Amino acid sequence: MSLLAIIGGTGLTRLPEFETQRRQPANTRWGVPSAELTFGRLHGRDIVFLARHGDSHTIPPHRINYRANIQALKDVGVTEIVACAAVGGIRSDMGPARLAVPSQIIDYSYGRAHTYFEDDLDHVTHIDFTFPYTPQLRERLLDAGQQAGLRVVDGGVYGCTQGPRLETPAEITRMERDGCDLVGMTGMPEAALAREAGIDYACVAVVANWAAGKTSEEITMAEIEAHLARGMADLASLLQAFLS
């Protein structure tokens, strides 16, 4: 039997219409996750919700215990994860408030504990990461977006930077040359750890702003919050269609 988890990022510390049944503290061999696991029902389906940055949104991207987060979800029987993430738009069709379901990822982060396979091993372990996001789960999310009447971008490359600062225009230009369409700070090692744990994983990215240098103006938190409010409303509609 499958159990779905939703990992909420910036702008999604709680889910509209989510009926909380219980909150469960967790502790793993990798430490404690960002927040207690919240069990409940959303649109008639049992799910587990985890706030990636903590309930009060105080954990910066480079300080998130990604290993504990994924391990805690695996320990309670989670088989699928839909990861929600606020990102910057690089490609011309990735404008503010747009939803995207990326298909590839480039990791520019550093210094993060990024694997379960490093100590006390019987043998060196490599995972196949040709498709970093589970194709079948991606298709279901895209179908849900279509059912909800939303213009969801199919595919794209998510570039994961270190944070917590935003990028420079020169960095975005480099990322664009590398083939990145979106820029975020939490996509890795989350996706790789889910693969190591044997959990299906896909991302719904909500574009919060144009990436640095894509407009002549500075990026402000007021701008980000306004775009996120619109994008999160569409995300709620997509999740309703996905779960129903």
Beta strands, then each sheet from edge to edge (+ up, - down):
strand 1: 4-8
strand 2: 19-24
strand 3: 37-42
strand 4: 45-51
strand 5: 80-89
strand 6: 99-101
strand 7: 104-107
strand 8: 152-154
strand 9: 157-160
strand 10: 182-184
strand 11: 200-210
sheet 1: 2+ 3- 4+ 1+ 5+ 10- 9- 7-
sheet 2: 2+ 3- 4+ 1+ 5+ 11+ 6- 8-
end
